[in-house]
Amino acid sequence: MCSARKLFSPCLLLILCTGAFAFVQLGGEEPSEQPNHYAQGPVSEAERQTPAYQNGYQDGWNEGEADWARSASFHVNRSQAYHDADRGYDLSLGKKDEYRRIYRRGFEEGYRTGYGPARGLPR
């Protein structure tokens, strides 16, 4: 009984530390909050040519570069622009939900590009 108790405390400590380390590695975000446009498949060339993608990419690149410059952690979705996802939207561009979806995909990719090189990540 005594040896089981002696093993329990270090094991519990290891489990808690591992969970805390993973949380920090994710930038304090829950895994479900991590944007991942590849879950929808790679961005098509047609999507890359849309105003939604191009606006999102530029905004994401600016946010990513600004976060790196101020030594902020990597958080693609902390920006209000990411949440709104409507800069440059006009009724002539189609459904707003589709615009937002493509904008966010562009934003995510642009953010990674703007943030990545300075941290030694591939562009």
DSSP file (Angstrom, degrees, kcal/mol; ACC not computed):
  #  RESIDUE AA STRUCTURE BP1 BP2  ACC     N-H-->O    O-->H-N    N-H-->O    O-->H-N    TCO  KAPPA ALPHA  PHI   PSI    X-CA   Y-CA   Z-CA
    1    1 A M     >        0   0    0      0, 0.0     4,-1.7     0, 0.0     5,-0.1   0.000 360.0 360.0 360.0 -40.9    0.0    0.0    0.0
    2    2 A C  H  >  +     0   0    0      1,-0.2     4,-1.9     2,-0.2     5,-0.1   0.885 360.0  50.9 -66.8 -39.5    2.8    2.4    0.9
    3    3 A S  H  > S+     0   0    0      1,-0.2     4,-1.7     2,-0.2    -1,-0.2   0.855 107.4  54.2 -69.2 -33.2    4.7    1.8   -2.4
    4    4 A A  H  > S+     0   0    0      2,-0.2     4,-2.0     1,-0.2    -1,-0.2   0.905 108.8  48.4 -64.9 -40.4    1.5    2.4   -4.4
    5    5 A R  H  X S+     0   0    0     -4,-1.7     4,-1.4     1,-0.2    -2,-0.2   0.877 108.5  54.4 -65.9 -38.0    1.1    5.8   -2.7
    6    6 A K  H  < S+     0   0    0     -4,-1.9    -1,-0.2     1,-0.2    -2,-0.2   0.850 112.8  43.2 -65.6 -33.5    4.8    6.6   -3.4
    7    7 A L  H  X S+     0   0    0     -4,-1.7     4,-2.0     2,-0.1    -2,-0.2   0.815 105.1  64.3 -79.6 -31.6    4.2    6.0   -7.1
    8    8 A F  H  X S+     0   0    0     -4,-2.0     4,-2.7     1,-0.2     5,-0.2   0.916  99.1  51.2 -60.6 -47.2    0.9    7.8   -7.3
    9    9 A S  H  X S+     0   0    0     -4,-1.4     4,-2.4     1,-0.2    -1,-0.2   0.936 112.4  43.9 -61.3 -50.3    2.3   11.3   -6.5
   10   10 A P  H  > S+     0   0    0      0, 0.0     4,-2.4     0, 0.0    -1,-0.2   0.895 115.0  50.5 -63.4 -36.2    5.1   11.3   -9.1
   11   11 A C  H  X S+     0   0    0     -4,-2.0     4,-2.4     2,-0.2    -2,-0.2   0.922 111.0  47.9 -65.7 -43.2    2.8    9.9  -11.7
   12   12 A L  H  X S+     0   0    0     -4,-2.7     4,-2.5     2,-0.2    -1,-0.2   0.913 111.8  50.4 -62.0 -42.8    0.1   12.5  -11.0
   13   13 A L  H  X S+     0   0    0     -4,-2.4     4,-2.6    -5,-0.2     5,-0.2   0.911 110.1  50.2 -61.8 -43.3    2.7   15.2  -11.1
   14   14 A L  H  X S+     0   0    0     -4,-2.4     4,-2.4     2,-0.2    -2,-0.2   0.910 111.0  48.9 -62.2 -43.1    4.0   13.9  -14.5
   15   15 A I  H  X S+     0   0    0     -4,-2.4     4,-2.1     2,-0.2    -2,-0.2   0.923 113.1  46.8 -64.0 -44.5    0.5   13.8  -15.9
   16   16 A L  H  X S+     0   0    0     -4,-2.5     4,-2.2     2,-0.2    -2,-0.2   0.908 113.3  48.3 -65.1 -42.1   -0.3   17.4  -14.8
   17   17 A C  H  X S+     0   0    0     -4,-2.6     4,-2.6     2,-0.2    -1,-0.2   0.898 110.2  51.9 -66.2 -39.7    3.0   18.7  -16.1
   18   18 A T  H  X S+     0   0    0     -4,-2.4     4,-2.3    -5,-0.2    -1,-0.2   0.920 111.0  47.7 -62.7 -43.4    2.6   17.0  -19.5
   19   19 A G  H  X S+     0   0    0     -4,-2.1     4,-2.1     2,-0.2    -2,-0.2   0.900 112.5  48.7 -63.9 -41.1   -0.9   18.5  -19.8
   20   20 A A  H  X S+     0   0    0     -4,-2.2     4,-2.1     2,-0.2    -2,-0.2   0.896 110.8  51.0 -65.7 -39.8    0.4   22.0  -18.9
   21   21 A F  H  X S+     0   0    0     -4,-2.6     4,-2.6     1,-0.2    -2,-0.2   0.919 110.2  48.9 -64.0 -43.4    3.3   21.7  -21.3
   22   22 A A  H  X S+     0   0    0     -4,-2.3     4,-1.6     1,-0.2    -1,-0.2   0.899 109.7  52.6 -62.7 -40.3    0.9   20.7  -24.1
   23   23 A F  H  <>S+     0   0    0     -4,-2.1     5,-2.6     1,-0.2     6,-0.4   0.906 111.4  46.2 -61.4 -42.8   -1.3   23.7  -23.3
   24   24 A V  H ><5S+     0   0    0     -4,-2.1     3,-2.0     1,-0.2    -2,-0.2   0.900 108.5  55.8 -67.1 -41.3    1.6   26.1  -23.5
   25   25 A Q  H 3<5S+     0   0    0     -4,-2.6    -1,-0.2     1,-0.3    -2,-0.2   0.829 104.4  54.4 -61.2 -31.5    2.8   24.5  -26.7
   26   26 A L  T ><5S-     0   0    0     -4,-1.6     3,-0.7    -5,-0.2    -1,-0.3   0.351 122.4-107.8 -83.1   7.0   -0.6   25.2  -28.2
   27   27 A G  T < 5S-     0   0    0     -3,-2.0    -3,-0.2     1,-0.2    -2,-0.1   0.782  70.4 -59.5  73.3  26.1   -0.3   28.9  -27.2
   28   28 A G  T 3 <S+     0   0    0     -5,-2.6     2,-0.3     1,-0.3    -1,-0.2   0.572 108.4 124.2  80.3   7.7   -2.8   28.5  -24.5
   29   29 A E    <   -     0   0    0     -3,-0.7    -1,-0.3    -6,-0.4    -3,-0.1  -0.757  66.5-114.2-101.9 148.9   -5.6   27.4  -26.9
   30   30 A E    >>  -     0   0    0     -2,-0.3     3,-2.0     1,-0.1     4,-0.6  -0.510  34.5-112.3 -70.1 148.5   -7.6   24.3  -26.7
   31   31 A P  G >4 S+     0   0    0      0, 0.0     3,-1.2     0, 0.0    -1,-0.1   0.849 117.6  58.3 -53.6 -36.1   -6.8   22.0  -29.7
   32   32 A S  G 34 S+     0   0    0      1,-0.3    -2,-0.0     3,-0.0    -3,-0.0   0.705 101.7  56.5 -68.8 -17.6  -10.4   22.5  -31.0
   33   33 A E  G <4 S+     0   0    0     -3,-2.0    -1,-0.3     2,-0.1    44,-0.2   0.561  80.4 105.1 -88.9  -8.7   -9.6   26.3  -31.2
   34   34 A Q  S << S-     0   0    0     -3,-1.2     2,-0.1    -4,-0.6    41,-0.0  -0.609  74.8-129.3 -73.5 116.9   -6.6   25.8  -33.4
   35   35 A P        +     0   0    0      0, 0.0     2,-0.2     0, 0.0    41,-0.1  -0.391  31.0 175.8 -64.4 144.4   -7.5   26.9  -36.9
   36   36 A N    >   -     0   0    0      1,-0.1     3,-1.7    -2,-0.1     4,-0.3  -0.670  15.2-179.8-152.4  91.0   -6.7   24.3  -39.5
   37   37 A H  G >  S+     0   0    0      1,-0.3     3,-1.3    -2,-0.2     4,-0.1   0.722  80.9  70.9 -68.1 -17.4   -7.8   25.1  -43.0
   38   38 A Y  G >  S+     0   0    0      1,-0.3     3,-1.3     2,-0.2    -1,-0.3   0.693  80.8  73.8 -71.9 -15.6   -6.2   21.8  -44.2
   39   39 A A  G <  S+     0   0    0     -3,-1.7    -1,-0.3     1,-0.3    -2,-0.2   0.791 100.8  45.0 -62.4 -25.2   -9.1   20.0  -42.4
   40   40 A Q  G <  S-     0   0    0     -3,-1.3    -1,-0.3     1,-0.4    -2,-0.2   0.384 130.3 -98.0 -94.1   1.3  -11.2   21.3  -45.3
   41   41 A G    <   -     0   0    0     -3,-1.3    -1,-0.4    -4,-0.1    -2,-0.1  -0.197  59.3 -43.6  97.7 164.8   -8.5   20.2  -47.8
   42   42 A P        -     0   0    0      0, 0.0     2,-0.3     0, 0.0    -4,-0.0  -0.227  69.7 -95.3 -62.9 155.0   -5.8   22.3  -49.4
   43   43 A V        -     0   0    0     62,-0.1     2,-0.1     1,-0.1    -2,-0.0  -0.554  42.9-128.8 -72.4 129.4   -6.7   25.8  -50.7
   44   44 A S     >  -     0   0    0     -2,-0.3     4,-2.0     1,-0.1     5,-0.1  -0.362  15.1-117.5 -76.7 159.6   -7.5   25.6  -54.4
   45   45 A E  H  > S+     0   0    0      1,-0.2     4,-1.0     2,-0.2    -1,-0.1   0.858 116.6  56.9 -63.8 -34.7   -5.9   27.9  -56.9
   46   46 A A  H >4 S+     0   0    0      1,-0.2     3,-0.5     2,-0.2     4,-0.3   0.912 107.3  47.7 -63.7 -42.1   -9.4   29.3  -57.7
   47   47 A E  H >4 S+     0   0    0      1,-0.2     3,-1.6     2,-0.2     6,-0.4   0.893 105.5  59.2 -65.1 -38.6   -9.9   30.2  -54.1
   48   48 A R  H 3< S+     0   0    0     -4,-2.0    -1,-0.2     1,-0.3    -2,-0.2   0.768 102.6  54.7 -60.8 -24.9   -6.5   31.9  -53.9
   49   49 A Q  T << S+     0   0    0     -4,-1.0    -1,-0.3    -3,-0.5    -2,-0.2   0.529  87.4 102.7 -87.0  -6.4   -7.5   34.2  -56.7
   50   50 A T  S <> S-     0   0    0     -3,-1.6     4,-2.4    -4,-0.3     5,-0.2  -0.432  78.7-124.5 -79.2 152.0  -10.6   35.5  -54.9
   51   51 A P  H  > S+     0   0    0      0, 0.0     4,-2.9     0, 0.0     5,-0.3   0.863 111.6  58.8 -58.6 -35.5  -10.8   38.9  -53.2
   52   52 A A  H  > S+     0   0    0      2,-0.2     4,-2.4     1,-0.2     5,-0.2   0.950 109.9  40.8 -60.4 -49.7  -11.8   37.1  -49.9
   53   53 A Y  H  > S+     0   0    0     -6,-0.4     4,-3.2     2,-0.2     5,-0.2   0.932 116.3  49.2 -64.7 -46.2   -8.6   35.0  -49.9
   54   54 A Q  H  X S+     0   0    0     -4,-2.4     4,-2.2    -7,-0.2    -2,-0.2   0.903 113.5  45.9 -63.9 -41.5   -6.4   37.8  -50.9
   55   55 A N  H  X S+     0   0    0     -4,-2.9     4,-2.5    -5,-0.2     5,-0.2   0.931 115.4  47.2 -64.9 -44.8   -7.8   40.2  -48.3
   56   56 A G  H  X S+     0   0    0     -4,-2.4     4,-2.9    -5,-0.3     5,-0.2   0.910 111.3  51.1 -62.2 -42.7   -7.6   37.5  -45.6
   57   57 A Y  H  X S+     0   0    0     -4,-3.2     4,-2.8     2,-0.2     5,-0.2   0.939 112.1  46.1 -61.5 -47.4   -4.0   36.6  -46.6
   58   58 A Q  H  X S+     0   0    0     -4,-2.2     4,-2.3     2,-0.2    -2,-0.2   0.921 115.0  46.5 -62.7 -44.5   -2.8   40.2  -46.5
   59   59 A D  H  X S+     0   0    0     -4,-2.5     4,-2.4     2,-0.2    -1,-0.2   0.910 114.1  48.4 -64.9 -41.5   -4.5   40.8  -43.1
   60   60 A G  H  X S+     0   0    0     -4,-2.9     4,-3.1    -5,-0.2     5,-0.2   0.906 109.9  51.7 -64.5 -42.3   -3.2   37.6  -41.7
   61   61 A W  H  X S+     0   0    0     -4,-2.8     4,-2.6    -5,-0.2     5,-0.2   0.933 111.2  47.8 -60.4 -45.8    0.3   38.3  -42.9
   62   62 A N  H  X S+     0   0    0     -4,-2.3     4,-2.2    -5,-0.2    -2,-0.2   0.918 114.4  46.1 -61.4 -43.8    0.2   41.8  -41.3
   63   63 A E  H  X S+     0   0    0     -4,-2.4     4,-2.7     2,-0.2    -2,-0.2   0.919 113.2  49.3 -65.4 -44.1   -1.1   40.3  -38.0
   64   64 A G  H  X S+     0   0    0     -4,-3.1     4,-2.3     1,-0.2    -2,-0.2   0.920 112.7  46.5 -62.0 -44.8    1.4   37.5  -38.0
   65   65 A E  H  X S+     0   0    0     -4,-2.6     4,-2.5    -5,-0.2    -1,-0.2   0.899 113.3  49.8 -65.0 -40.3    4.3   39.8  -38.6
   66   66 A A  H  X S+     0   0    0     -4,-2.2     4,-1.7    -5,-0.2    -2,-0.2   0.900 110.3  50.4 -65.8 -40.5    3.0   42.2  -35.9
   67   67 A D  H  <>S+     0   0    0     -4,-2.7     5,-3.1     1,-0.2    -2,-0.2   0.925 112.2  47.1 -63.6 -43.4    2.7   39.4  -33.4
   68   68 A W  H ><5S+     0   0    0     -4,-2.3     3,-2.0     3,-0.2    -2,-0.2   0.937 109.1  54.8 -61.0 -45.6    6.2   38.2  -34.1
   69   69 A A  H 3<5S+     0   0    0     -4,-2.5    -1,-0.2     1,-0.3    -2,-0.2   0.816 112.8  42.0 -61.3 -31.6    7.6   41.8  -33.8
   70   70 A R  T 3<5S-     0   0    0     -4,-1.7    -1,-0.3    -5,-0.1    -2,-0.2   0.232 115.4-115.2-100.6  16.0    6.1   42.2  -30.4
   71   71 A S  T < 5 +     0   0    0     -3,-2.0    -3,-0.2     1,-0.2     2,-0.2   0.795  60.1 158.9  58.2  32.4    7.1   38.7  -29.3
   72   72 A A      < -     0   0    0     -5,-3.1    -1,-0.2    -6,-0.2     3,-0.1  -0.505  45.6 -99.6 -80.6 154.8    3.5   37.6  -28.9
   73   73 A S        -     0   0    0     -2,-0.2     2,-0.8     1,-0.1    -1,-0.1  -0.266  47.2 -86.1 -70.0 163.2    2.6   33.9  -29.0
   74   74 A F        +     0   0    0      1,-0.0     2,-0.3    -6,-0.0    -1,-0.1  -0.617  62.2 154.3 -75.4 107.0    1.3   32.3  -32.2
   75   75 A H    >   -     0   0    0     -2,-0.8     3,-1.1     1,-0.1     4,-0.3  -0.820  19.1-178.9-138.4  93.9   -2.5   32.9  -32.2
   76   76 A V  G >  S+     0   0    0     -2,-0.3     3,-0.6     1,-0.2     6,-0.1   0.888  83.2  44.0 -60.3 -40.2   -4.1   32.9  -35.6
   77   77 A N  G 3  S+     0   0    0      1,-0.2    -1,-0.2   -44,-0.2     6,-0.1   0.160  83.5  91.7-100.2  20.7   -7.6   33.6  -34.3
   78   78 A R  G <   +     0   0    0     -3,-1.1    -1,-0.2     4,-0.1     2,-0.1   0.714  67.4  97.1 -82.0 -18.6   -7.0   36.3  -31.7
   79   79 A S  S <> S-     0   0    0     -3,-0.6     4,-1.7    -4,-0.3     5,-0.1  -0.413  71.8-140.5 -75.3 141.2   -7.5   39.1  -34.2
   80   80 A Q  H  > S+     0   0    0      1,-0.2     4,-3.0     2,-0.2     5,-0.3   0.854 105.5  60.4 -64.6 -34.4  -10.8   40.9  -34.6
   81   81 A A  H  > S+     0   0    0      1,-0.2     4,-2.9     2,-0.2     6,-0.3   0.893 103.6  50.1 -60.8 -39.5  -10.3   40.8  -38.4
   82   82 A Y  H  4 S+     0   0    0      2,-0.2    -1,-0.2     1,-0.2    -2,-0.2   0.921 113.1  45.7 -64.1 -43.8  -10.2   37.0  -38.3
   83   83 A H  H  < S+     0   0    0     -4,-1.7    -2,-0.2     1,-0.2    -1,-0.2   0.916 119.1  40.0 -67.9 -43.1  -13.4   36.8  -36.3
   84   84 A D  H  < S-     0   0    0     -4,-3.0    -2,-0.2    -5,-0.1    -3,-0.2   0.939  79.3-179.9 -70.2 -47.0  -15.2   39.4  -38.5
   85   85 A A     <  +     0   0    0     -4,-2.9    18,-0.2    -5,-0.3    19,-0.2   0.817  48.0 103.5  51.7  38.6  -13.7   38.0  -41.7
   86   86 A D    >   +     0   0    0     -5,-0.2     3,-2.3    17,-0.1     2,-0.2   0.315  32.4 135.8-132.2  10.1  -15.6   40.6  -43.8
   87   87 A R  T 3  S+     0   0    0      1,-0.3     3,-0.1    -6,-0.3   -32,-0.1  -0.435  83.9  12.3 -63.4 128.4  -13.0   43.2  -44.8
   88   88 A G  T 3  S+     0   0    0      1,-0.3    -1,-0.3    -2,-0.2     2,-0.1   0.417  91.9 148.7  86.9  -1.1  -13.6   44.0  -48.5
   89   89 A Y    <   +     0   0    0     -3,-2.3     2,-0.3   -37,-0.1    -1,-0.3  -0.425  17.5 172.8 -71.0 140.8  -16.9   42.1  -48.7
   90   90 A D    >   -     0   0    0     -2,-0.1     3,-2.7    -3,-0.1     4,-0.2  -0.983  43.9-115.0-142.4 147.0  -19.5   43.4  -51.1
   91   91 A L  G >  S+     0   0    0     -2,-0.3     3,-1.7     1,-0.3    -1,-0.1   0.809 113.7  66.3 -53.2 -31.5  -22.8   41.9  -52.1
   92   92 A S  G 3  S+     0   0    0      1,-0.3    -1,-0.3    -3,-0.0     3,-0.1   0.653  89.8  67.2 -66.7 -12.9  -21.5   41.4  -55.6
   93   93 A L  G <  S-     0   0    0     -3,-2.7    -1,-0.3     1,-0.3     2,-0.2   0.444 107.6-119.9 -88.2  -0.4  -19.0   38.9  -54.3
   94   94 A G    <   +     0   0    0     -3,-1.7    -1,-0.3    -4,-0.2     2,-0.1  -0.657  66.1  10.4 103.3-156.8  -21.7   36.3  -53.3
   95   95 A K     >  -     0   0    0     -2,-0.2     4,-2.0     1,-0.1     5,-0.1  -0.376  59.5-140.3 -67.4 135.2  -22.7   34.8  -50.1
   96   96 A K  H  > S+     0   0    0      1,-0.2     4,-2.6     2,-0.2     5,-0.2   0.862 100.5  56.9 -65.7 -36.6  -21.2   36.4  -47.0
   97   97 A D  H  > S+     0   0    0      1,-0.2     4,-2.1     2,-0.2    -1,-0.2   0.897 108.7  46.7 -62.0 -40.0  -20.7   33.0  -45.2
   98   98 A E  H  > S+     0   0    0      2,-0.2     4,-2.3     1,-0.2     5,-0.2   0.902 110.8  52.4 -68.7 -40.7  -18.6   31.7  -48.2
   99   99 A Y  H  X S+     0   0    0     -4,-2.0     4,-2.9     1,-0.2    -2,-0.2   0.935 110.5  48.5 -57.6 -46.8  -16.6   35.0  -48.3
  100  100 A R  H  X S+     0   0    0     -4,-2.6     4,-2.6     1,-0.2    -2,-0.2   0.898 109.2  52.6 -62.9 -41.4  -15.8   34.6  -44.6
  101  101 A R  H  X S+     0   0    0     -4,-2.1     4,-1.6     1,-0.2    -1,-0.2   0.933 114.9  40.7 -60.5 -46.4  -14.8   30.9  -45.0
  102  102 A I  H  X S+     0   0    0     -4,-2.3     4,-2.3     2,-0.2    -2,-0.2   0.889 112.5  55.6 -71.6 -39.0  -12.4   31.8  -47.8
  103  103 A Y  H  X S+     0   0    0     -4,-2.9     4,-2.9    -5,-0.2    -2,-0.2   0.933 108.0  49.2 -56.6 -47.0  -11.1   34.9  -46.0
  104  104 A R  H  X S+     0   0    0     -4,-2.6     4,-2.7     1,-0.2    -1,-0.2   0.866 108.3  52.9 -65.2 -35.7  -10.3   32.9  -42.9
  105  105 A R  H  X S+     0   0    0     -4,-1.6     4,-1.9    -5,-0.2    -1,-0.2   0.922 112.7  45.0 -64.1 -42.1   -8.4   30.3  -44.9
  106  106 A G  H  X S+     0   0    0     -4,-2.3     4,-3.0     2,-0.2    -2,-0.2   0.912 112.1  52.3 -65.0 -42.0   -6.4   33.2  -46.5
  107  107 A F  H  X S+     0   0    0     -4,-2.9     4,-3.0     2,-0.2     5,-0.2   0.923 108.5  50.4 -59.6 -46.2   -5.9   34.8  -43.1
  108  108 A E  H  X S+     0   0    0     -4,-2.7     4,-2.1     2,-0.2    -1,-0.2   0.926 114.3  43.5 -59.6 -46.5   -4.5   31.5  -41.6
  109  109 A E  H  X S+     0   0    0     -4,-1.9     4,-2.0     1,-0.2    -1,-0.2   0.918 115.3  48.6 -67.6 -42.7   -2.1   31.0  -44.4
  110  110 A G  H  X S+     0   0    0     -4,-3.0     4,-2.9     2,-0.2     5,-0.2   0.898 109.7  52.8 -63.2 -40.2   -1.0   34.7  -44.4
  111  111 A Y  H  X S+     0   0    0     -4,-3.0     4,-2.6    -5,-0.2     5,-0.4   0.934 108.7  49.5 -61.0 -46.6   -0.6   34.7  -40.6
  112  112 A R  H  X S+     0   0    0     -4,-2.1     4,-2.5    -5,-0.2    -1,-0.2   0.893 113.1  47.6 -60.0 -39.5    1.7   31.6  -40.8
  113  113 A T  H  < S+     0   0    0     -4,-2.0    -2,-0.2     2,-0.2    -1,-0.2   0.932 114.7  44.5 -67.7 -45.8    3.8   33.3  -43.5
  114  114 A G  H  < S+     0   0    0     -4,-2.9     4,-0.3     1,-0.2    -2,-0.2   0.842 123.4  35.8 -68.1 -33.9    4.1   36.6  -41.7
  115  115 A Y  H  X S+     0   0    0     -4,-2.6     4,-0.7    -5,-0.2     3,-0.2   0.844 108.6  66.5 -85.8 -37.6    4.9   35.0  -38.3
  116  116 A G  T ><>S+     0   0    0     -4,-2.5     5,-2.8    -5,-0.4     3,-1.3   0.876  90.2  52.0 -60.5 -54.0    6.9   32.0  -39.5
  117  117 A P  G >45S+     0   0    0      0, 0.0     3,-1.5     0, 0.0    -1,-0.2   0.858 106.7  53.7 -60.3 -37.9   10.2   33.2  -41.0
  118  118 A A  G 345S+     0   0    0     -4,-0.3    -2,-0.2     1,-0.3    -3,-0.1   0.765 110.6  47.5 -69.1 -23.0   11.2   35.4  -38.1
  119  119 A R  G <<5S-     0   0    0     -3,-1.3    -1,-0.3    -4,-0.7    -3,-0.1   0.285 124.7-100.9 -97.9   8.5   10.8   32.4  -35.7
  120  120 A G  T < 5S+     0   0    0     -3,-1.5    -2,-0.1     1,-0.3    -4,-0.1   0.625  79.7 137.0  81.6  12.5   12.8   30.1  -38.0
  121  121 A L      < -     0   0    0     -5,-2.8    -1,-0.3    -6,-0.2    -2,-0.1  -0.628  63.8 -93.7 -87.6 151.8    9.6   28.5  -39.4
  122  122 A P              0   0    0      0, 0.0    -6,-0.1     0, 0.0    -1,-0.1  -0.370 360.0 360.0 -66.3 143.2    9.4   27.8  -43.1
  123  123 A R              0   0    0     -7,-0.1   -10,-0.0    -6,-0.1    -7,-0.0   0.430 360.0 360.0 -81.6 360.0    7.8   30.4  -45.2
